[in-house]
Amino acid sequence: METLKFVYGPIPSRRLGKSLGVSPIPQKTCNYSCIYCQLGRTNKMTNERQEFFKLEDIINEFKNYLKNSDIFDVVTVVGEGEPTLYSKLGELVRELKNLTDNPVAVITNGALLNDKKVQEDLMEADIVLPSINGYNEEISKKIDRPYGKIKFDETLKGIIEFSHLYKGELWLEIMLLDGINDSKESIKEYKKLLEKIKYTRLYLNTCVRPPAEPDVNMITKEKMKYAVNELGGISIDMLSSGSFFSEILDDYESVLSLCKRHPMNQFELKSFLESRKVNKIDEMIERIEKDPKFNVINYRGIKTYRVK
């Protein structure tokens, strides 16, 4: 299959199984620049919804993908930025659902959930997965570093309102970071906030992959256990994941396509290349490490491969 521009994977998702990604957003285009983002700092900050790519082009590529494979559990609209910035999101989700019997999910930072049109668009999805990392303006700004006009209270109001209107499954995620929002006082604040939201599941995460900023760290297992017990959530780090997959025939291009949206660590990369029966894996890895398109980050003693 030729190089894909919008469709990638499936990639192993600890929440969603084999997740076939659909990216309607240009690389690193977002209304947040989260300090923990595995893709690195956002370099195209915007809060304006646009049709960045033609809907027809995305759907045609998805149709072409389906001619070759249907081995995935869920279609996930996510990719390289904030998907709710795509102005034809509702139409995109509807079209995807018309083409597959598998559920369609949207992963969002939740910043635009106070927008009635965004709420309407997301009603089309089977699963919506919003993040809620702050519990007040100060913590939100520290973690999410939102676009200037975005206010935490408005975002929270939108998430609460949407949660009571939405008929699908709402899976919340909180990213807990060492020394920022992992104290007992912080967990108490999240507990009060969660009482206002109607959700199906709560996932608790921490930065297991290299974050955008070097001084951001994981929380301890003890603090994660405390948060799980207090909030009744599920620790994502305790879930298992599978293997990466790509329909792109060229081995190097397949790695580039996947790492552009979902960085791989050294073990995932080797396993992926082995699954494709690449003959000279060490030479392929050496080529990747020398390619200026990649950043090779040593995080917690493990190499992670991220596209710049």
C-alpha beads as a LAMMPS data file, in Angstrom:
LAMMPS data file: protein, C-alpha beads

308 atoms
307 bonds

1 atom types
1 bond types

-500.0 500.0 xlo xhi
-500.0 500.0 ylo yhi
-500.0 500.0 zlo zhi

Masses

1 110.0

Atoms # bond

1 1 1 0.000 0.000 0.000
2 1 1 1.258 3.506 -0.820
3 1 1 2.266 5.867 1.962
4 1 1 -0.792 6.921 3.913
5 1 1 -1.335 10.538 4.883
6 1 1 -4.310 10.320 7.242
7 1 1 -4.759 6.676 8.280
8 1 1 -2.155 4.868 10.406
9 1 1 -1.764 1.704 12.431
10 1 1 -3.395 -0.131 13.989
11 1 1 -1.356 0.786 17.043
12 1 1 -1.661 -0.954 20.421
13 1 1 -3.880 1.077 22.750
14 1 1 -4.138 0.075 26.375
15 1 1 -7.667 1.479 26.436
16 1 1 -8.975 0.647 22.970
17 1 1 -7.151 -2.496 21.817
18 1 1 -6.018 -2.416 18.177
19 1 1 -6.675 1.214 17.323
20 1 1 -6.729 2.322 13.691
21 1 1 -5.860 6.010 13.748
22 1 1 -7.358 8.699 11.541
23 1 1 -5.618 12.085 11.711
24 1 1 -7.479 15.103 10.256
25 1 1 -5.007 17.610 11.755
26 1 1 -1.530 18.729 10.577
27 1 1 1.417 17.728 12.723
28 1 1 1.577 19.425 16.147
29 1 1 -1.456 21.656 15.488
30 1 1 -3.255 22.097 18.792
31 1 1 -4.843 24.556 21.217
32 1 1 -2.746 23.116 24.057
33 1 1 1.002 22.673 24.407
34 1 1 0.991 20.123 27.221
35 1 1 4.197 19.761 29.178
36 1 1 3.891 15.950 29.055
37 1 1 3.025 15.561 25.337
38 1 1 4.803 12.566 23.792
39 1 1 4.924 14.383 20.427
40 1 1 6.947 17.258 21.892
41 1 1 6.015 20.927 22.067
42 1 1 3.139 22.213 19.945
43 1 1 4.537 24.448 17.218
44 1 1 1.228 25.449 15.593
45 1 1 -0.957 26.894 18.324
46 1 1 -4.493 27.755 17.217
47 1 1 -8.033 27.683 18.529
48 1 1 -9.695 28.199 15.143
49 1 1 -11.611 25.280 13.625
50 1 1 -10.694 24.621 9.994
51 1 1 -11.025 21.973 7.307
52 1 1 -7.275 21.402 7.268
53 1 1 -7.607 18.541 4.779
54 1 1 -10.483 17.772 2.437
55 1 1 -12.971 15.413 4.031
56 1 1 -13.241 13.524 0.736
57 1 1 -9.491 12.841 0.704
58 1 1 -9.528 11.410 4.242
59 1 1 -12.524 9.183 3.513
60 1 1 -11.093 7.950 0.206
61 1 1 -7.874 6.943 1.948
62 1 1 -9.885 5.123 4.630
63 1 1 -11.840 3.262 1.937
64 1 1 -8.591 2.239 0.251
65 1 1 -7.252 0.989 3.569
66 1 1 -10.348 -1.159 4.101
67 1 1 -9.769 -2.892 0.753
68 1 1 -6.578 -4.356 2.210
69 1 1 -7.337 -4.878 5.890
70 1 1 -10.055 -4.864 8.518
71 1 1 -7.881 -6.057 11.409
72 1 1 -8.657 -3.442 14.054
73 1 1 -10.925 -3.066 17.072
74 1 1 -11.785 0.602 16.872
75 1 1 -11.290 3.611 14.592
76 1 1 -9.797 6.460 16.607
77 1 1 -9.859 10.070 15.412
78 1 1 -6.784 11.542 17.072
79 1 1 -3.491 11.846 15.192
80 1 1 -1.010 14.656 15.472
81 1 1 -3.015 17.451 17.093
82 1 1 -6.403 18.294 18.608
83 1 1 -9.089 16.631 16.417
84 1 1 -11.941 18.930 17.479
85 1 1 -10.124 21.694 15.571
86 1 1 -11.206 19.891 12.399
87 1 1 -14.312 21.791 11.320
88 1 1 -15.928 18.784 9.603
89 1 1 -15.403 16.398 12.512
90 1 1 -19.073 15.414 12.748
91 1 1 -19.239 14.560 9.050
92 1 1 -15.949 12.667 9.300
93 1 1 -17.212 10.498 12.160
94 1 1 -20.504 9.819 10.350
95 1 1 -18.698 8.783 7.179
96 1 1 -16.328 6.508 9.100
97 1 1 -19.256 4.846 10.868
98 1 1 -20.943 4.239 7.520
99 1 1 -17.856 2.358 6.338
100 1 1 -17.180 0.100 9.345
101 1 1 -19.143 -1.790 11.974
102 1 1 -16.397 -1.152 14.513
103 1 1 -16.857 1.679 17.018
104 1 1 -15.504 5.138 16.226
105 1 1 -13.777 7.002 19.064
106 1 1 -12.502 10.571 19.373
107 1 1 -9.653 11.469 21.730
108 1 1 -9.768 15.141 22.727
109 1 1 -8.188 17.505 25.222
110 1 1 -11.707 18.822 25.919
111 1 1 -10.773 22.479 25.390
112 1 1 -13.564 23.088 22.837
113 1 1 -16.330 21.148 24.564
114 1 1 -18.007 24.413 25.525
115 1 1 -18.616 25.000 21.780
116 1 1 -22.133 23.831 20.844
117 1 1 -21.036 22.795 17.337
118 1 1 -18.192 20.692 18.766
119 1 1 -20.650 19.047 21.157
120 1 1 -22.942 18.312 18.208
121 1 1 -20.048 16.845 16.200
122 1 1 -18.950 14.589 19.054
123 1 1 -22.486 13.237 19.533
124 1 1 -21.802 11.180 16.384
125 1 1 -18.978 9.183 18.034
126 1 1 -19.426 5.896 19.900
127 1 1 -16.728 6.772 22.442
128 1 1 -15.357 10.189 23.436
129 1 1 -12.180 10.342 25.520
130 1 1 -11.580 13.834 26.969
131 1 1 -8.633 14.761 29.193
132 1 1 -9.077 16.851 32.296
133 1 1 -5.628 17.455 33.750
134 1 1 -6.253 20.566 35.798
135 1 1 -8.738 21.201 38.571
136 1 1 -8.347 24.980 38.516
137 1 1 -6.930 27.695 36.246
138 1 1 -3.448 27.605 37.791
139 1 1 -2.915 23.837 37.424
140 1 1 -4.463 23.789 33.959
141 1 1 -2.116 26.521 32.730
142 1 1 0.866 24.756 34.279
143 1 1 0.117 21.374 32.659
144 1 1 -1.849 22.134 29.487
145 1 1 -0.401 25.548 28.573
146 1 1 -3.595 26.411 26.660
147 1 1 -4.064 28.877 23.827
148 1 1 -4.455 32.356 25.352
149 1 1 -8.239 32.706 25.069
150 1 1 -9.042 29.336 26.669
151 1 1 -10.244 29.523 30.263
152 1 1 -10.395 26.523 32.575
153 1 1 -13.838 27.314 34.019
154 1 1 -15.360 27.500 30.532
155 1 1 -13.689 24.253 29.487
156 1 1 -14.889 22.469 32.632
157 1 1 -18.416 23.794 32.150
158 1 1 -18.377 22.434 28.583
159 1 1 -17.176 18.984 29.693
160 1 1 -19.848 18.799 32.399
161 1 1 -22.595 19.918 30.017
162 1 1 -21.507 17.536 27.253
163 1 1 -21.262 14.610 29.672
164 1 1 -24.961 14.957 30.542
165 1 1 -26.077 15.288 26.915
166 1 1 -23.910 12.586 25.325
167 1 1 -25.485 9.158 24.795
168 1 1 -22.286 7.223 24.005
169 1 1 -19.450 6.165 26.302
170 1 1 -17.451 8.958 27.923
171 1 1 -14.005 7.836 29.086
172 1 1 -12.224 10.540 31.074
173 1 1 -8.457 10.661 31.511
174 1 1 -6.392 12.533 34.090
175 1 1 -2.629 12.855 33.597
176 1 1 -0.907 12.881 36.979
177 1 1 2.558 14.458 37.174
178 1 1 5.129 14.421 39.947
179 1 1 4.973 17.437 42.221
180 1 1 2.281 19.181 40.174
181 1 1 -1.078 17.464 40.652
182 1 1 -0.343 14.236 42.535
183 1 1 -0.714 15.379 46.149
184 1 1 -3.534 14.221 48.422
185 1 1 -4.956 17.752 48.243
186 1 1 -4.980 17.574 44.434
187 1 1 -6.705 14.187 44.445
188 1 1 -9.328 15.638 46.777
189 1 1 -9.959 18.465 44.293
190 1 1 -10.331 15.997 41.407
191 1 1 -12.793 13.990 43.483
192 1 1 -15.043 17.040 43.943
193 1 1 -14.779 17.897 40.256
194 1 1 -15.606 14.358 39.063
195 1 1 -18.870 14.378 41.026
196 1 1 -20.210 16.906 38.493
197 1 1 -19.343 14.848 35.390
198 1 1 -21.295 11.885 34.034
199 1 1 -18.741 9.407 32.722
200 1 1 -18.476 5.696 31.948
201 1 1 -14.818 5.170 32.835
202 1 1 -11.982 7.098 34.442
203 1 1 -8.379 6.421 33.415
204 1 1 -5.424 7.703 35.399
205 1 1 -2.166 8.155 33.537
206 1 1 1.350 9.430 34.054
207 1 1 4.151 10.228 31.604
208 1 1 5.540 6.793 30.771
209 1 1 6.951 8.154 27.463
210 1 1 9.362 11.083 27.031
211 1 1 7.475 14.323 27.787
212 1 1 7.728 17.620 25.924
213 1 1 9.632 19.194 28.827
214 1 1 12.646 17.508 30.468
215 1 1 11.729 18.417 34.052
216 1 1 8.370 16.584 33.909
217 1 1 8.356 13.267 35.757
218 1 1 6.184 10.239 36.473
219 1 1 4.434 9.874 39.789
220 1 1 5.338 7.021 42.136
221 1 1 3.475 3.707 42.164
222 1 1 2.318 4.508 45.690
223 1 1 0.752 7.803 44.612
224 1 1 -0.886 6.159 41.607
225 1 1 -2.347 3.469 43.846
226 1 1 -3.693 6.156 46.188
227 1 1 -5.278 8.064 43.287
228 1 1 -6.842 4.850 41.905
229 1 1 -8.348 4.017 45.300
230 1 1 -9.608 7.532 45.990
231 1 1 -11.010 8.314 42.546
232 1 1 -12.172 4.852 41.553
233 1 1 -10.194 5.015 38.325
234 1 1 -8.099 2.613 36.268
235 1 1 -4.343 3.099 36.019
236 1 1 -3.429 2.982 32.311
237 1 1 0.060 1.805 33.252
238 1 1 -1.494 -1.377 34.646
239 1 1 -3.204 -2.234 31.360
240 1 1 -1.497 -4.400 28.742
241 1 1 -0.979 -3.465 25.099
242 1 1 -0.305 -5.389 21.904
243 1 1 1.830 -4.819 18.840
244 1 1 2.179 -2.029 16.289
245 1 1 1.042 -2.660 12.723
246 1 1 1.168 -0.785 9.427
247 1 1 -0.211 -1.518 5.968
248 1 1 2.574 0.554 4.376
249 1 1 4.804 -1.866 2.474
250 1 1 8.076 0.033 2.827
251 1 1 9.528 -0.830 6.247
252 1 1 11.224 2.511 6.784
253 1 1 8.186 4.537 5.723
254 1 1 5.972 2.461 8.010
255 1 1 8.165 3.357 11.011
256 1 1 8.148 7.025 10.017
257 1 1 4.359 7.050 9.649
258 1 1 3.773 5.437 13.052
259 1 1 6.344 7.434 15.021
260 1 1 4.928 10.650 13.596
261 1 1 1.749 10.033 15.606
262 1 1 2.863 7.602 18.318
263 1 1 6.545 7.430 19.348
264 1 1 7.947 3.926 19.830
265 1 1 10.482 2.846 22.407
266 1 1 13.427 0.618 21.490
267 1 1 11.608 -2.600 22.402
268 1 1 8.463 -1.674 20.460
269 1 1 10.533 -0.690 17.431
270 1 1 12.497 -3.950 17.425
271 1 1 9.328 -6.018 17.924
272 1 1 7.614 -4.142 15.093
273 1 1 10.533 -4.714 12.696
274 1 1 10.678 -8.384 13.692
275 1 1 6.964 -8.766 12.996
276 1 1 7.630 -7.498 9.467
277 1 1 10.533 -9.962 9.072
278 1 1 13.052 -7.187 8.396
279 1 1 16.374 -8.921 7.626
280 1 1 18.886 -6.421 8.972
281 1 1 17.132 -4.886 11.964
282 1 1 20.267 -3.359 13.495
283 1 1 21.060 -1.591 10.217
284 1 1 17.491 -0.303 9.985
285 1 1 17.656 1.052 13.543
286 1 1 21.018 2.664 12.832
287 1 1 19.510 4.330 9.752
288 1 1 16.621 5.662 11.862
289 1 1 19.003 7.001 14.510
290 1 1 21.015 8.876 11.868
291 1 1 17.954 10.288 10.098
292 1 1 17.468 14.005 10.994
293 1 1 13.687 13.459 10.797
294 1 1 13.878 11.545 14.102
295 1 1 14.638 12.547 17.642
296 1 1 16.127 9.704 19.687
297 1 1 15.385 10.400 23.339
298 1 1 16.894 8.503 26.252
299 1 1 14.132 8.505 28.868
300 1 1 14.407 6.438 32.055
301 1 1 17.244 4.467 30.429
302 1 1 15.152 3.503 27.376
303 1 1 15.493 4.937 23.880
304 1 1 12.322 6.391 22.359
305 1 1 11.992 7.318 18.677
306 1 1 9.948 10.461 17.970
307 1 1 9.528 12.290 14.661
308 1 1 10.574 15.941 14.918

Bonds

1 1 1 2
2 1 2 3
3 1 3 4
4 1 4 5
5 1 5 6
6 1 6 7
7 1 7 8
8 1 8 9
9 1 9 10
10 1 10 11
11 1 11 12
12 1 12 13
13 1 13 14
14 1 14 15
15 1 15 16
16 1 16 17
17 1 17 18
18 1 18 19
19 1 19 20
20 1 20 21
21 1 21 22
22 1 22 23
23 1 23 24
24 1 24 25
25 1 25 26
26 1 26 27
27 1 27 28
28 1 28 29
29 1 29 30
30 1 30 31
31 1 31 32
32 1 32 33
33 1 33 34
34 1 34 35
35 1 35 36
36 1 36 37
37 1 37 38
38 1 38 39
39 1 39 40
40 1 40 41
41 1 41 42
42 1 42 43
43 1 43 44
44 1 44 45
45 1 45 46
46 1 46 47
47 1 47 48
48 1 48 49
49 1 49 50
50 1 50 51
51 1 51 52
52 1 52 53
53 1 53 54
54 1 54 55
55 1 55 56
56 1 56 57
57 1 57 58
58 1 58 59
59 1 59 60
60 1 60 61
61 1 61 62
62 1 62 63
63 1 63 64
64 1 64 65
65 1 65 66
66 1 66 67
67 1 67 68
68 1 68 69
69 1 69 70
70 1 70 71
71 1 71 72
72 1 72 73
73 1 73 74
74 1 74 75
75 1 75 76
76 1 76 77
77 1 77 78
78 1 78 79
79 1 79 80
80 1 80 81
81 1 81 82
82 1 82 83
83 1 83 84
84 1 84 85
85 1 85 86
86 1 86 87
87 1 87 88
88 1 88 89
89 1 89 90
90 1 90 91
91 1 91 92
92 1 92 93
93 1 93 94
94 1 94 95
95 1 95 96
96 1 96 97
97 1 97 98
98 1 98 99
99 1 99 100
100 1 100 101
101 1 101 102
102 1 102 103
103 1 103 104
104 1 104 105
105 1 105 106
106 1 106 107
107 1 107 108
108 1 108 109
109 1 109 110
110 1 110 111
111 1 111 112
112 1 112 113
113 1 113 114
114 1 114 115
115 1 115 116
116 1 116 117
117 1 117 118
118 1 118 119
119 1 119 120
120 1 120 121
121 1 121 122
122 1 122 123
123 1 123 124
124 1 124 125
125 1 125 126
126 1 126 127
127 1 127 128
128 1 128 129
129 1 129 130
130 1 130 131
131 1 131 132
132 1 132 133
133 1 133 134
134 1 134 135
135 1 135 136
136 1 136 137
137 1 137 138
138 1 138 139
139 1 139 140
140 1 140 141
141 1 141 142
142 1 142 143
143 1 143 144
144 1 144 145
145 1 145 146
146 1 146 147
147 1 147 148
148 1 148 149
149 1 149 150
150 1 150 151
151 1 151 152
152 1 152 153
153 1 153 154
154 1 154 155
155 1 155 156
156 1 156 157
157 1 157 158
158 1 158 159
159 1 159 160
160 1 160 161
161 1 161 162
162 1 162 163
163 1 163 164
164 1 164 165
165 1 165 166
166 1 166 167
167 1 167 168
168 1 168 169
169 1 169 170
170 1 170 171
171 1 171 172
172 1 172 173
173 1 173 174
174 1 174 175
175 1 175 176
176 1 176 177
177 1 177 178
178 1 178 179
179 1 179 180
180 1 180 181
181 1 181 182
182 1 182 183
183 1 183 184
184 1 184 185
185 1 185 186
186 1 186 187
187 1 187 188
188 1 188 189
189 1 189 190
190 1 190 191
191 1 191 192
192 1 192 193
193 1 193 194
194 1 194 195
195 1 195 196
196 1 196 197
197 1 197 198
198 1 198 199
199 1 199 200
200 1 200 201
201 1 201 202
202 1 202 203
203 1 203 204
204 1 204 205
205 1 205 206
206 1 206 207
207 1 207 208
208 1 208 209
209 1 209 210
210 1 210 211
211 1 211 212
212 1 212 213
213 1 213 214
214 1 214 215
215 1 215 216
216 1 216 217
217 1 217 218
218 1 218 219
219 1 219 220
220 1 220 221
221 1 221 222
222 1 222 223
223 1 223 224
224 1 224 225
225 1 225 226
226 1 226 227
227 1 227 228
228 1 228 229
229 1 229 230
230 1 230 231
231 1 231 232
232 1 232 233
233 1 233 234
234 1 234 235
235 1 235 236
236 1 236 237
237 1 237 238
238 1 238 239
239 1 239 240
240 1 240 241
241 1 241 242
242 1 242 243
243 1 243 244
244 1 244 245
245 1 245 246
246 1 246 247
247 1 247 248
248 1 248 249
249 1 249 250
250 1 250 251
251 1 251 252
252 1 252 253
253 1 253 254
254 1 254 255
255 1 255 256
256 1 256 257
257 1 257 258
258 1 258 259
259 1 259 260
260 1 260 261
261 1 261 262
262 1 262 263
263 1 263 264
264 1 264 265
265 1 265 266
266 1 266 267
267 1 267 268
268 1 268 269
269 1 269 270
270 1 270 271
271 1 271 272
272 1 272 273
273 1 273 274
274 1 274 275
275 1 275 276
276 1 276 277
277 1 277 278
278 1 278 279
279 1 279 280
280 1 280 281
281 1 281 282
282 1 282 283
283 1 283 284
284 1 284 285
285 1 285 286
286 1 286 287
287 1 287 288
288 1 288 289
289 1 289 290
290 1 290 291
291 1 291 292
292 1 292 293
293 1 293 294
294 1 294 295
295 1 295 296
296 1 296 297
297 1 297 298
298 1 298 299
299 1 299 300
300 1 300 301
301 1 301 302
302 1 302 303
303 1 303 304
304 1 304 305
305 1 305 306
306 1 306 307
307 1 307 308
